[in-house]
Amino acid sequence: MSLTPTVVSLAAARTEELRVLPMPAWAFGAIAFAAFMVLLGVLWSFRNTAAKHVRPIMVNRDGPGDSGSQGTTDPGAHH
């Protein structure tokens, strides 16, 4: 008599206990979605903040021989 079939049958008969989740599976996805929406709200609240605090720069493009000394607020403006 061989011992192998007995060992295989005992190993197959043994069942492992499954871990039970603390909440339904769909709840994990809902929590992740809610967390991403909160992070999106934080990101959205900082939109266009760099443009709100920019002051115009006065640029004087007149040369030393020009009579006018008017500057412009646009750094790329030409006379």
mmJSON file of the N, C-alpha and C atoms, coordinates in Angstrom:
{"data_MODEL":{"atom_site":{
"group_PDB":["ATOM","ATOM","ATOM","ATOM","ATOM","ATOM","ATOM","ATOM","ATOM","ATOM","ATOM","ATOM","ATOM","ATOM","ATOM","ATOM","ATOM","ATOM","ATOM","ATOM","ATOM","ATOM","ATOM","ATOM","ATOM","ATOM","ATOM","ATOM","ATOM","ATOM","ATOM","ATOM","ATOM","ATOM","ATOM","ATOM","ATOM","ATOM","ATOM","ATOM","ATOM","ATOM","ATOM","ATOM","ATOM","ATOM","ATOM","ATOM","ATOM","ATOM","ATOM","ATOM","ATOM","ATOM","ATOM","ATOM","ATOM","ATOM","ATOM","ATOM","ATOM","ATOM","ATOM","ATOM","ATOM","ATOM","ATOM","ATOM","ATOM","ATOM","ATOM","ATOM","ATOM","ATOM","ATOM","ATOM","ATOM","ATOM","ATOM","ATOM","ATOM","ATOM","ATOM","ATOM","ATOM","ATOM","ATOM","ATOM","ATOM","ATOM","ATOM","ATOM","ATOM","ATOM","ATOM","ATOM","ATOM","ATOM","ATOM","ATOM","ATOM","ATOM","ATOM","ATOM","ATOM","ATOM","ATOM","ATOM","ATOM","ATOM","ATOM","ATOM","ATOM","ATOM","ATOM","ATOM","ATOM","ATOM","ATOM","ATOM","ATOM","ATOM","ATOM","ATOM","ATOM","ATOM","ATOM","ATOM","ATOM","ATOM","ATOM","ATOM","ATOM","ATOM","ATOM","ATOM","ATOM","ATOM","ATOM","ATOM","ATOM","ATOM","ATOM","ATOM","ATOM","ATOM","ATOM","ATOM","ATOM","ATOM","ATOM","ATOM","ATOM","ATOM","ATOM","ATOM","ATOM","ATOM","ATOM","ATOM","ATOM","ATOM","ATOM","ATOM","ATOM","ATOM","ATOM","ATOM","ATOM","ATOM","ATOM","ATOM","ATOM","ATOM","ATOM","ATOM","ATOM","ATOM","ATOM","ATOM","ATOM","ATOM","ATOM","ATOM","ATOM","ATOM","ATOM","ATOM","ATOM","ATOM","ATOM","ATOM","ATOM","ATOM","ATOM","ATOM","ATOM","ATOM","ATOM","ATOM","ATOM","ATOM","ATOM","ATOM","ATOM","ATOM","ATOM","ATOM","ATOM","ATOM","ATOM","ATOM","ATOM","ATOM","ATOM","ATOM","ATOM","ATOM","ATOM","ATOM","ATOM","ATOM","ATOM","ATOM","ATOM","ATOM","ATOM","ATOM","ATOM","ATOM","ATOM","ATOM","ATOM","ATOM","ATOM","ATOM","ATOM"],
"id":[1,2,3,4,5,6,7,8,9,10,11,12,13,14,15,16,17,18,19,20,21,22,23,24,25,26,27,28,29,30,31,32,33,34,35,36,37,38,39,40,41,42,43,44,45,46,47,48,49,50,51,52,53,54,55,56,57,58,59,60,61,62,63,64,65,66,67,68,69,70,71,72,73,74,75,76,77,78,79,80,81,82,83,84,85,86,87,88,89,90,91,92,93,94,95,96,97,98,99,100,101,102,103,104,105,106,107,108,109,110,111,112,113,114,115,116,117,118,119,120,121,122,123,124,125,126,127,128,129,130,131,132,133,134,135,136,137,138,139,140,141,142,143,144,145,146,147,148,149,150,151,152,153,154,155,156,157,158,159,160,161,162,163,164,165,166,167,168,169,170,171,172,173,174,175,176,177,178,179,180,181,182,183,184,185,186,187,188,189,190,191,192,193,194,195,196,197,198,199,200,201,202,203,204,205,206,207,208,209,210,211,212,213,214,215,216,217,218,219,220,221,222,223,224,225,226,227,228,229,230,231,232,233,234,235,236,237],
"type_symbol":["N","C","C","N","C","C","N","C","C","N","C","C","N","C","C","N","C","C","N","C","C","N","C","C","N","C","C","N","C","C","N","C","C","N","C","C","N","C","C","N","C","C","N","C","C","N","C","C","N","C","C","N","C","C","N","C","C","N","C","C","N","C","C","N","C","C","N","C","C","N","C","C","N","C","C","N","C","C","N","C","C","N","C","C","N","C","C","N","C","C","N","C","C","N","C","C","N","C","C","N","C","C","N","C","C","N","C","C","N","C","C","N","C","C","N","C","C","N","C","C","N","C","C","N","C","C","N","C","C","N","C","C","N","C","C","N","C","C","N","C","C","N","C","C","N","C","C","N","C","C","N","C","C","N","C","C","N","C","C","N","C","C","N","C","C","N","C","C","N","C","C","N","C","C","N","C","C","N","C","C","N","C","C","N","C","C","N","C","C","N","C","C","N","C","C","N","C","C","N","C","C","N","C","C","N","C","C","N","C","C","N","C","C","N","C","C","N","C","C","N","C","C","N","C","C","N","C","C","N","C","C","N","C","C","N","C","C"],
"label_atom_id":["N","CA","C","N","CA","C","N","CA","C","N","CA","C","N","CA","C","N","CA","C","N","CA","C","N","CA","C","N","CA","C","N","CA","C","N","CA","C","N","CA","C","N","CA","C","N","CA","C","N","CA","C","N","CA","C","N","CA","C","N","CA","C","N","CA","C","N","CA","C","N","CA","C","N","CA","C","N","CA","C","N","CA","C","N","CA","C","N","CA","C","N","CA","C","N","CA","C","N","CA","C","N","CA","C","N","CA","C","N","CA","C","N","CA","C","N","CA","C","N","CA","C","N","CA","C","N","CA","C","N","CA","C","N","CA","C","N","CA","C","N","CA","C","N","CA","C","N","CA","C","N","CA","C","N","CA","C","N","CA","C","N","CA","C","N","CA","C","N","CA","C","N","CA","C","N","CA","C","N","CA","C","N","CA","C","N","CA","C","N","CA","C","N","CA","C","N","CA","C","N","CA","C","N","CA","C","N","CA","C","N","CA","C","N","CA","C","N","CA","C","N","CA","C","N","CA","C","N","CA","C","N","CA","C","N","CA","C","N","CA","C","N","CA","C","N","CA","C","N","CA","C","N","CA","C","N","CA","C","N","CA","C","N","CA","C","N","CA","C","N","CA","C","N","CA","C"],
"label_alt_id":[null,null,null,null,null,null,null,null,null,null,null,null,null,null,null,null,null,null,null,null,null,null,null,null,null,null,null,null,null,null,null,null,null,null,null,null,null,null,null,null,null,null,null,null,null,null,null,null,null,null,null,null,null,null,null,null,null,null,null,null,null,null,null,null,null,null,null,null,null,null,null,null,null,null,null,null,null,null,null,null,null,null,null,null,null,null,null,null,null,null,null,null,null,null,null,null,null,null,null,null,null,null,null,null,null,null,null,null,null,null,null,null,null,null,null,null,null,null,null,null,null,null,null,null,null,null,null,null,null,null,null,null,null,null,null,null,null,null,null,null,null,null,null,null,null,null,null,null,null,null,null,null,null,null,null,null,null,null,null,null,null,null,null,null,null,null,null,null,null,null,null,null,null,null,null,null,null,null,null,null,null,null,null,null,null,null,null,null,null,null,null,null,null,null,null,null,null,null,null,null,null,null,null,null,null,null,null,null,null,null,null,null,null,null,null,null,null,null,null,null,null,null,null,null,null,null,null,null,null,null,null,null,null,null,null,null,null],
"label_comp_id":["MET","MET","MET","SER","SER","SER","LEU","LEU","LEU","THR","THR","THR","PRO","PRO","PRO","THR","THR","THR","VAL","VAL","VAL","VAL","VAL","VAL","SER","SER","SER","LEU","LEU","LEU","ALA","ALA","ALA","ALA","ALA","ALA","ALA","ALA","ALA","ARG","ARG","ARG","THR","THR","THR","GLU","GLU","GLU","GLU","GLU","GLU","LEU","LEU","LEU","ARG","ARG","ARG","VAL","VAL","VAL","LEU","LEU","LEU","PRO","PRO","PRO","MET","MET","MET","PRO","PRO","PRO","ALA","ALA","ALA","TRP","TRP","TRP","ALA","ALA","ALA","PHE","PHE","PHE","GLY","GLY","GLY","ALA","ALA","ALA","ILE","ILE","ILE","ALA","ALA","ALA","PHE","PHE","PHE","ALA","ALA","ALA","ALA","ALA","ALA","PHE","PHE","PHE","MET","MET","MET","VAL","VAL","VAL","LEU","LEU","LEU","LEU","LEU","LEU","GLY","GLY","GLY","VAL","VAL","VAL","LEU","LEU","LEU","TRP","TRP","TRP","SER","SER","SER","PHE","PHE","PHE","ARG","ARG","ARG","ASN","ASN","ASN","THR","THR","THR","ALA","ALA","ALA","ALA","ALA","ALA","LYS","LYS","LYS","HIS","HIS","HIS","VAL","VAL","VAL","ARG","ARG","ARG","PRO","PRO","PRO","ILE","ILE","ILE","MET","MET","MET","VAL","VAL","VAL","ASN","ASN","ASN","ARG","ARG","ARG","ASP","ASP","ASP","GLY","GLY","GLY","PRO","PRO","PRO","GLY","GLY","GLY","ASP","ASP","ASP","SER","SER","SER","GLY","GLY","GLY","SER","SER","SER","GLN","GLN","GLN","GLY","GLY","GLY","THR","THR","THR","THR","THR","THR","ASP","ASP","ASP","PRO","PRO","PRO","GLY","GLY","GLY","ALA","ALA","ALA","HIS","HIS","HIS","HIS","HIS","HIS"],
"label_asym_id":["A","A","A","A","A","A","A","A","A","A","A","A","A","A","A","A","A","A","A","A","A","A","A","A","A","A","A","A","A","A","A","A","A","A","A","A","A","A","A","A","A","A","A","A","A","A","A","A","A","A","A","A","A","A","A","A","A","A","A","A","A","A","A","A","A","A","A","A","A","A","A","A","A","A","A","A","A","A","A","A","A","A","A","A","A","A","A","A","A","A","A","A","A","A","A","A","A","A","A","A","A","A","A","A","A","A","A","A","A","A","A","A","A","A","A","A","A","A","A","A","A","A","A","A","A","A","A","A","A","A","A","A","A","A","A","A","A","A","A","A","A","A","A","A","A","A","A","A","A","A","A","A","A","A","A","A","A","A","A","A","A","A","A","A","A","A","A","A","A","A","A","A","A","A","A","A","A","A","A","A","A","A","A","A","A","A","A","A","A","A","A","A","A","A","A","A","A","A","A","A","A","A","A","A","A","A","A","A","A","A","A","A","A","A","A","A","A","A","A","A","A","A","A","A","A","A","A","A","A","A","A","A","A","A","A","A","A"],
"label_entity_id":["1","1","1","1","1","1","1","1","1","1","1","1","1","1","1","1","1","1","1","1","1","1","1","1","1","1","1","1","1","1","1","1","1","1","1","1","1","1","1","1","1","1","1","1","1","1","1","1","1","1","1","1","1","1","1","1","1","1","1","1","1","1","1","1","1","1","1","1","1","1","1","1","1","1","1","1","1","1","1","1","1","1","1","1","1","1","1","1","1","1","1","1","1","1","1","1","1","1","1","1","1","1","1","1","1","1","1","1","1","1","1","1","1","1","1","1","1","1","1","1","1","1","1","1","1","1","1","1","1","1","1","1","1","1","1","1","1","1","1","1","1","1","1","1","1","1","1","1","1","1","1","1","1","1","1","1","1","1","1","1","1","1","1","1","1","1","1","1","1","1","1","1","1","1","1","1","1","1","1","1","1","1","1","1","1","1","1","1","1","1","1","1","1","1","1","1","1","1","1","1","1","1","1","1","1","1","1","1","1","1","1","1","1","1","1","1","1","1","1","1","1","1","1","1","1","1","1","1","1","1","1","1","1","1","1","1","1"],
"label_seq_id":[1,1,1,2,2,2,3,3,3,4,4,4,5,5,5,6,6,6,7,7,7,8,8,8,9,9,9,10,10,10,11,11,11,12,12,12,13,13,13,14,14,14,15,15,15,16,16,16,17,17,17,18,18,18,19,19,19,20,20,20,21,21,21,22,22,22,23,23,23,24,24,24,25,25,25,26,26,26,27,27,27,28,28,28,29,29,29,30,30,30,31,31,31,32,32,32,33,33,33,34,34,34,35,35,35,36,36,36,37,37,37,38,38,38,39,39,39,40,40,40,41,41,41,42,42,42,43,43,43,44,44,44,45,45,45,46,46,46,47,47,47,48,48,48,49,49,49,50,50,50,51,51,51,52,52,52,53,53,53,54,54,54,55,55,55,56,56,56,57,57,57,58,58,58,59,59,59,60,60,60,61,61,61,62,62,62,63,63,63,64,64,64,65,65,65,66,66,66,67,67,67,68,68,68,69,69,69,70,70,70,71,71,71,72,72,72,73,73,73,74,74,74,75,75,75,76,76,76,77,77,77,78,78,78,79,79,79],
"pdbx_PDB_ins_code":[null,null,null,null,null,null,null,null,null,null,null,null,null,null,null,null,null,null,null,null,null,null,null,null,null,null,null,null,null,null,null,null,null,null,null,null,null,null,null,null,null,null,null,null,null,null,null,null,null,null,null,null,null,null,null,null,null,null,null,null,null,null,null,null,null,null,null,null,null,null,null,null,null,null,null,null,null,null,null,null,null,null,null,null,null,null,null,null,null,null,null,null,null,null,null,null,null,null,null,null,null,null,null,null,null,null,null,null,null,null,null,null,null,null,null,null,null,null,null,null,null,null,null,null,null,null,null,null,null,null,null,null,null,null,null,null,null,null,null,null,null,null,null,null,null,null,null,null,null,null,null,null,null,null,null,null,null,null,null,null,null,null,null,null,null,null,null,null,null,null,null,null,null,null,null,null,null,null,null,null,null,null,null,null,null,null,null,null,null,null,null,null,null,null,null,null,null,null,null,null,null,null,null,null,null,null,null,null,null,null,null,null,null,null,null,null,null,null,null,null,null,null,null,null,null,null,null,null,null,null,null,null,null,null,null,null,null],
"Cartn_x":[0.818,0.0,0.87,0.451,1.244,0.668,1.539,1.125,0.743,1.114,0.871,-0.615,-1.468,-2.882,-3.524,-3.073,-3.628,-3.238,-2.001,-1.531,-2.251,-2.426,-3.099,-4.565,-5.218,-6.623,-6.794,-5.877,-5.943,-5.678,-4.746,-4.443,-5.602,-6.28,-7.411,-8.626,-8.761,-9.92,-9.803,-8.602,-8.408,-8.841,-9.707,-10.16,-9.635,-9.227,-8.735,-9.877,-9.832,-10.852,-10.554,-11.57,-11.418,-11.556,-10.815,-10.955,-12.201,-12.934,-14.147,-13.791,-14.215,-13.944,-14.774,-14.263,-15.019,-16.215,-16.297,-17.424,-17.583,-18.677,-18.86,-17.763,-17.542,-16.467,-16.69,-17.925,-18.2,-17.872,-17.872,-17.601,-16.151,-15.237,-13.835,-13.698,-14.375,-14.351,-15.005,-16.092,-16.774,-15.894,-15.171,-14.27,-13.125,-12.564,-11.486,-11.991,-13.201,-13.774,-14.006,-14.523,-14.758,-13.442,-12.397,-11.097,-10.537,-10.668,-10.198,-11.012,-12.304,-13.12,-12.718,-12.383,-11.912,-10.589,-9.685,-8.412,-8.611,-9.554,-9.862,-10.418,-11.245,-11.761,-10.661,-9.695,-8.557,-7.755,-7.503,-6.77,-7.54,-8.841,-9.68,-9.727,-9.607,-9.666,-8.433,-7.343,-6.134,-5.997,-7.042,-6.946,-6.759,-5.943,-5.715,-5.202,-4.596,-4.094,-2.829,-2.038,-0.823,-1.163,-2.219,-2.585,-3.217,-3.742,-4.409,-3.416,-2.189,-1.237,-0.129,-0.279,0.756,0.513,1.556,1.469,2.063,1.517,2.102,3.491,4.357,5.727,5.822,6.335,6.515,7.825,7.732,8.902,9.073,10.236,10.526,11.36,10.774,11.459,12.025,11.944,12.482,13.995,14.66,16.119,16.544,17.849,18.331,18.061,17.901,17.665,16.188,15.296,13.861,13.357,12.398,11.86,10.791,10.087,9.026,9.563,8.993,9.427,8.212,7.382,6.197,6.565,6.139,6.365,5.087,5.178,4.006,3.957,2.786,2.655,2.861,2.933,3.128,4.604,5.278,6.695,7.01,6.05,6.303,5.797,5.368,4.81,5.914,5.572,6.507,5.894,6.759,6.256,5.982],
"Cartn_y":[-1.18,0.0,1.254,2.171,3.381,4.475,5.311,6.404,7.649,7.725,8.908,9.209,8.261,8.6,9.104,8.635,9.089,10.537,10.886,12.257,13.207,12.798,13.647,13.838,12.796,12.924,13.78,13.696,14.543,16.014,16.236,17.61,18.216,17.398,17.905,18.124,17.363,17.476,18.697,19.147,20.294,21.569,22.311,23.577,24.72,25.755,26.929,27.904,28.6,29.599,30.848,31.375,32.596,33.793,34.83,36.063,36.79,37.27,38.009,39.493,40.179,41.608,42.374,43.489,44.249,45.004,45.081,45.748,45.145,45.44,44.868,45.34,44.572,44.873,46.2,46.55,47.804,49.01,48.85,49.975,50.44,49.513,49.908,50.819,50.497,51.354,52.699,52.702,53.964,54.868,54.277,55.072,55.647,54.853,55.344,56.462,56.292,57.33,58.619,58.512,59.698,60.393,59.616,60.218,60.964,60.392,61.08,62.347,62.324,63.521,64.626,64.257,65.255,65.855,65.004,65.523,66.392,66.039,66.878,68.223,68.237,69.496,70.389,69.794,70.579,71.141,70.327,70.796,71.894,71.736,72.709,74.035,74.004,75.236,76.116,75.557,76.326,76.753,76.616,76.972,78.488,78.882,80.274,81.146,80.567,81.394,82.144,81.606,82.297,83.574,83.588,84.769,85.847,85.501,86.488,87.399,86.938,87.705,88.333,88.352,88.908,90.408,91.19,92.633,92.964,93.948,94.321,94.943,94.678,95.184,96.371,97.482,98.664,98.519,98.587,98.439,99.739,100.339,101.563,101.169,101.277,100.87,102.086,103.244,104.436,104.466,104.856,104.958,106.248,106.469,107.674,108.949,108.889,110.09,110.39,109.541,109.769,110.795,111.605,112.641,112.098,111.091,110.56,109.518,109.459,108.464,107.635,107.274,106.519,105.022,104.363,102.935,102.192,100.923,100.098,98.974,98.436,97.348,95.998,95.943,94.688,94.53,93.511,93.375,93.083,92.608,92.298,93.367,94.52,95.574,96.298,96.742,97.504,98.85,99.825,101.175,101.277],
"Cartn_z":[0.0,0.0,0.0,-0.812,-0.967,-0.08,0.386,1.264,0.462,-0.799,-1.623,-1.826,-2.159,-2.322,-1.036,0.091,1.371,1.632,1.356,1.57,0.619,-0.638,-1.616,-1.229,-0.778,-0.407,0.847,1.772,2.965,2.617,1.71,1.305,0.533,-0.271,-1.041,-0.16,0.894,1.78,2.689,2.92,3.804,3.082,3.695,3.109,3.958,3.279,3.991,4.194,5.286,5.561,4.732,4.147,3.368,4.286,3.97,4.745,4.293,5.234,4.93,4.903,3.846,3.733,4.749,5.262,6.264,5.68,4.353,3.695,2.31,1.631,0.285,-0.677,-1.723,-2.664,-3.378,-3.687,-4.391,-3.52,-2.193,-1.295,-1.403,-1.682,-1.865,-3.082,-4.156,-5.337,-5.074,-4.307,-3.989,-3.13,-2.197,-1.354,-2.187,-3.085,-3.951,-4.859,-5.416,-6.282,-5.507,-4.286,-3.456,-3.109,-2.834,-2.519,-3.723,-4.917,-6.122,-6.395,-6.102,-6.3,-5.323,-4.089,-3.12,-3.594,-4.064,-4.575,-5.81,-6.658,-7.811,-7.371,-6.335,-5.8,-5.252,-4.576,-4.067,-5.23,-6.228,-7.406,-8.127,-8.259,-8.955,-8.202,-6.869,-6.088,-6.313,-6.794,-7.05,-8.507,-9.303,-10.715,-10.864,-11.777,-12.156,-11.006,-9.982,-8.888,-9.278,-10.178,-10.588,-11.347,-12.125,-12.901,-12.033,-10.877,-10.024,-9.315,-9.099,-8.316,-9.151,-10.45,-11.32,-11.481,-11.258,-11.466,-12.83,-13.533,-14.824,-14.64,-15.573,-15.534,-16.487,-15.992,-16.838,-17.6,-18.915,-19.762,-20.547,-20.465,-21.196,-22.411,-23.602,-24.821,-25.573,-24.979,-25.644,-25.498,-26.555,-26.523,-25.845,-25.698,-25.015,-25.803,-27.135,-27.92,-28.13,-27.686,-27.885,-26.895,-27.356,-26.489,-25.541,-25.946,-25.089,-24.131,-22.953,-21.972,-21.504,-22.46,-22.083,-22.069,-21.025,-20.923,-21.251,-21.374,-21.651,-20.632,-20.411,-19.438,-20.091,-21.406,-22.114,-22.451,-21.898,-22.18,-23.641,-24.421,-25.815,-26.762,-26.23,-27.084,-27.857,-29.044,-29.871,-30.197,-30.457,-30.777,-32.255],
"occupancy":[1.0,1.0,1.0,1.0,1.0,1.0,1.0,1.0,1.0,1.0,1.0,1.0,1.0,1.0,1.0,1.0,1.0,1.0,1.0,1.0,1.0,1.0,1.0,1.0,1.0,1.0,1.0,1.0,1.0,1.0,1.0,1.0,1.0,1.0,1.0,1.0,1.0,1.0,1.0,1.0,1.0,1.0,1.0,1.0,1.0,1.0,1.0,1.0,1.0,1.0,1.0,1.0,1.0,1.0,1.0,1.0,1.0,1.0,1.0,1.0,1.0,1.0,1.0,1.0,1.0,1.0,1.0,1.0,1.0,1.0,1.0,1.0,1.0,1.0,1.0,1.0,1.0,1.0,1.0,1.0,1.0,1.0,1.0,1.0,1.0,1.0,1.0,1.0,1.0,1.0,1.0,1.0,1.0,1.0,1.0,1.0,1.0,1.0,1.0,1.0,1.0,1.0,1.0,1.0,1.0,1.0,1.0,1.0,1.0,1.0,1.0,1.0,1.0,1.0,1.0,1.0,1.0,1.0,1.0,1.0,1.0,1.0,1.0,1.0,1.0,1.0,1.0,1.0,1.0,1.0,1.0,1.0,1.0,1.0,1.0,1.0,1.0,1.0,1.0,1.0,1.0,1.0,1.0,1.0,1.0,1.0,1.0,1.0,1.0,1.0,1.0,1.0,1.0,1.0,1.0,1.0,1.0,1.0,1.0,1.0,1.0,1.0,1.0,1.0,1.0,1.0,1.0,1.0,1.0,1.0,1.0,1.0,1.0,1.0,1.0,1.0,1.0,1.0,1.0,1.0,1.0,1.0,1.0,1.0,1.0,1.0,1.0,1.0,1.0,1.0,1.0,1.0,1.0,1.0,1.0,1.0,1.0,1.0,1.0,1.0,1.0,1.0,1.0,1.0,1.0,1.0,1.0,1.0,1.0,1.0,1.0,1.0,1.0,1.0,1.0,1.0,1.0,1.0,1.0,1.0,1.0,1.0,1.0,1.0,1.0,1.0,1.0,1.0,1.0,1.0,1.0,1.0,1.0,1.0,1.0,1.0,1.0],
"B_iso_or_equiv":[0.0,0.0,0.0,0.0,0.0,0.0,0.0,0.0,0.0,0.0,0.0,0.0,0.0,0.0,0.0,0.0,0.0,0.0,0.0,0.0,0.0,0.0,0.0,0.0,0.0,0.0,0.0,0.0,0.0,0.0,0.0,0.0,0.0,0.0,0.0,0.0,0.0,0.0,0.0,0.0,0.0,0.0,0.0,0.0,0.0,0.0,0.0,0.0,0.0,0.0,0.0,0.0,0.0,0.0,0.0,0.0,0.0,0.0,0.0,0.0,0.0,0.0,0.0,0.0,0.0,0.0,0.0,0.0,0.0,0.0,0.0,0.0,0.0,0.0,0.0,0.0,0.0,0.0,0.0,0.0,0.0,0.0,0.0,0.0,0.0,0.0,0.0,0.0,0.0,0.0,0.0,0.0,0.0,0.0,0.0,0.0,0.0,0.0,0.0,0.0,0.0,0.0,0.0,0.0,0.0,0.0,0.0,0.0,0.0,0.0,0.0,0.0,0.0,0.0,0.0,0.0,0.0,0.0,0.0,0.0,0.0,0.0,0.0,0.0,0.0,0.0,0.0,0.0,0.0,0.0,0.0,0.0,0.0,0.0,0.0,0.0,0.0,0.0,0.0,0.0,0.0,0.0,0.0,0.0,0.0,0.0,0.0,0.0,0.0,0.0,0.0,0.0,0.0,0.0,0.0,0.0,0.0,0.0,0.0,0.0,0.0,0.0,0.0,0.0,0.0,0.0,0.0,0.0,0.0,0.0,0.0,0.0,0.0,0.0,0.0,0.0,0.0,0.0,0.0,0.0,0.0,0.0,0.0,0.0,0.0,0.0,0.0,0.0,0.0,0.0,0.0,0.0,0.0,0.0,0.0,0.0,0.0,0.0,0.0,0.0,0.0,0.0,0.0,0.0,0.0,0.0,0.0,0.0,0.0,0.0,0.0,0.0,0.0,0.0,0.0,0.0,0.0,0.0,0.0,0.0,0.0,0.0,0.0,0.0,0.0,0.0,0.0,0.0,0.0,0.0,0.0,0.0,0.0,0.0,0.0,0.0,0.0],
"pdbx_formal_charge":[null,null,null,null,null,null,null,null,null,null,null,null,null,null,null,null,null,null,null,null,null,null,null,null,null,null,null,null,null,null,null,null,null,null,null,null,null,null,null,null,null,null,null,null,null,null,null,null,null,null,null,null,null,null,null,null,null,null,null,null,null,null,null,null,null,null,null,null,null,null,null,null,null,null,null,null,null,null,null,null,null,null,null,null,null,null,null,null,null,null,null,null,null,null,null,null,null,null,null,null,null,null,null,null,null,null,null,null,null,null,null,null,null,null,null,null,null,null,null,null,null,null,null,null,null,null,null,null,null,null,null,null,null,null,null,null,null,null,null,null,null,null,null,null,null,null,null,null,null,null,null,null,null,null,null,null,null,null,null,null,null,null,null,null,null,null,null,null,null,null,null,null,null,null,null,null,null,null,null,null,null,null,null,null,null,null,null,null,null,null,null,null,null,null,null,null,null,null,null,null,null,null,null,null,null,null,null,null,null,null,null,null,null,null,null,null,null,null,null,null,null,null,null,null,null,null,null,null,null,null,null,null,null,null,null,null,null],
"auth_seq_id":[1,1,1,2,2,2,3,3,3,4,4,4,5,5,5,6,6,6,7,7,7,8,8,8,9,9,9,10,10,10,11,11,11,12,12,12,13,13,13,14,14,14,15,15,15,16,16,16,17,17,17,18,18,18,19,19,19,20,20,20,21,21,21,22,22,22,23,23,23,24,24,24,25,25,25,26,26,26,27,27,27,28,28,28,29,29,29,30,30,30,31,31,31,32,32,32,33,33,33,34,34,34,35,35,35,36,36,36,37,37,37,38,38,38,39,39,39,40,40,40,41,41,41,42,42,42,43,43,43,44,44,44,45,45,45,46,46,46,47,47,47,48,48,48,49,49,49,50,50,50,51,51,51,52,52,52,53,53,53,54,54,54,55,55,55,56,56,56,57,57,57,58,58,58,59,59,59,60,60,60,61,61,61,62,62,62,63,63,63,64,64,64,65,65,65,66,66,66,67,67,67,68,68,68,69,69,69,70,70,70,71,71,71,72,72,72,73,73,73,74,74,74,75,75,75,76,76,76,77,77,77,78,78,78,79,79,79],
"auth_comp_id":["MET","MET","MET","SER","SER","SER","LEU","LEU","LEU","THR","THR","THR","PRO","PRO","PRO","THR","THR","THR","VAL","VAL","VAL","VAL","VAL","VAL","SER","SER","SER","LEU","LEU","LEU","ALA","ALA","ALA","ALA","ALA","ALA","ALA","ALA","ALA","ARG","ARG","ARG","THR","THR","THR","GLU","GLU","GLU","GLU","GLU","GLU","LEU","LEU","LEU","ARG","ARG","ARG","VAL","VAL","VAL","LEU","LEU","LEU","PRO","PRO","PRO","MET","MET","MET","PRO","PRO","PRO","ALA","ALA","ALA","TRP","TRP","TRP","ALA","ALA","ALA","PHE","PHE","PHE","GLY","GLY","GLY","ALA","ALA","ALA","ILE","ILE","ILE","ALA","ALA","ALA","PHE","PHE","PHE","ALA","ALA","ALA","ALA","ALA","ALA","PHE","PHE","PHE","MET","MET","MET","VAL","VAL","VAL","LEU","LEU","LEU","LEU","LEU","LEU","GLY","GLY","GLY","VAL","VAL","VAL","LEU","LEU","LEU","TRP","TRP","TRP","SER","SER","SER","PHE","PHE","PHE","ARG","ARG","ARG","ASN","ASN","ASN","THR","THR","THR","ALA","ALA","ALA","ALA","ALA","ALA","LYS","LYS","LYS","HIS","HIS","HIS","VAL","VAL","VAL","ARG","ARG","ARG","PRO","PRO","PRO","ILE","ILE","ILE","MET","MET","MET","VAL","VAL","VAL","ASN","ASN","ASN","ARG","ARG","ARG","ASP","ASP","ASP","GLY","GLY","GLY","PRO","PRO","PRO","GLY","GLY","GLY","ASP","ASP","ASP","SER","SER","SER","GLY","GLY","GLY","SER","SER","SER","GLN","GLN","GLN","GLY","GLY","GLY","THR","THR","THR","THR","THR","THR","ASP","ASP","ASP","PRO","PRO","PRO","GLY","GLY","GLY","ALA","ALA","ALA","HIS","HIS","HIS","HIS","HIS","HIS"],
"auth_asym_id":["A","A","A","A","A","A","A","A","A","A","A","A","A","A","A","A","A","A","A","A","A","A","A","A","A","A","A","A","A","A","A","A","A","A","A","A","A","A","A","A","A","A","A","A","A","A","A","A","A","A","A","A","A","A","A","A","A","A","A","A","A","A","A","A","A","A","A","A","A","A","A","A","A","A","A","A","A","A","A","A","A","A","A","A","A","A","A","A","A","A","A","A","A","A","A","A","A","A","A","A","A","A","A","A","A","A","A","A","A","A","A","A","A","A","A","A","A","A","A","A","A","A","A","A","A","A","A","A","A","A","A","A","A","A","A","A","A","A","A","A","A","A","A","A","A","A","A","A","A","A","A","A","A","A","A","A","A","A","A","A","A","A","A","A","A","A","A","A","A","A","A","A","A","A","A","A","A","A","A","A","A","A","A","A","A","A","A","A","A","A","A","A","A","A","A","A","A","A","A","A","A","A","A","A","A","A","A","A","A","A","A","A","A","A","A","A","A","A","A","A","A","A","A","A","A","A","A","A","A","A","A","A","A","A","A","A","A"],
"auth_atom_id":["N","CA","C","N","CA","C","N","CA","C","N","CA","C","N","CA","C","N","CA","C","N","CA","C","N","CA","C","N","CA","C","N","CA","C","N","CA","C","N","CA","C","N","CA","C","N","CA","C","N","CA","C","N","CA","C","N","CA","C","N","CA","C","N","CA","C","N","CA","C","N","CA","C","N","CA","C","N","CA","C","N","CA","C","N","CA","C","N","CA","C","N","CA","C","N","CA","C","N","CA","C","N","CA","C","N","CA","C","N","CA","C","N","CA","C","N","CA","C","N","CA","C","N","CA","C","N","CA","C","N","CA","C","N","CA","C","N","CA","C","N","CA","C","N","CA","C","N","CA","C","N","CA","C","N","CA","C","N","CA","C","N","CA","C","N","CA","C","N","CA","C","N","CA","C","N","CA","C","N","CA","C","N","CA","C","N","CA","C","N","CA","C","N","CA","C","N","CA","C","N","CA","C","N","CA","C","N","CA","C","N","CA","C","N","CA","C","N","CA","C","N","CA","C","N","CA","C","N","CA","C","N","CA","C","N","CA","C","N","CA","C","N","CA","C","N","CA","C","N","CA","C","N","CA","C","N","CA","C","N","CA","C","N","CA","C","N","CA","C","N","CA","C","N","CA","C"],
"pdbx_PDB_model_num":[1,1,1,1,1,1,1,1,1,1,1,1,1,1,1,1,1,1,1,1,1,1,1,1,1,1,1,1,1,1,1,1,1,1,1,1,1,1,1,1,1,1,1,1,1,1,1,1,1,1,1,1,1,1,1,1,1,1,1,1,1,1,1,1,1,1,1,1,1,1,1,1,1,1,1,1,1,1,1,1,1,1,1,1,1,1,1,1,1,1,1,1,1,1,1,1,1,1,1,1,1,1,1,1,1,1,1,1,1,1,1,1,1,1,1,1,1,1,1,1,1,1,1,1,1,1,1,1,1,1,1,1,1,1,1,1,1,1,1,1,1,1,1,1,1,1,1,1,1,1,1,1,1,1,1,1,1,1,1,1,1,1,1,1,1,1,1,1,1,1,1,1,1,1,1,1,1,1,1,1,1,1,1,1,1,1,1,1,1,1,1,1,1,1,1,1,1,1,1,1,1,1,1,1,1,1,1,1,1,1,1,1,1,1,1,1,1,1,1,1,1,1,1,1,1,1,1,1,1,1,1,1,1,1,1,1,1]
}}}
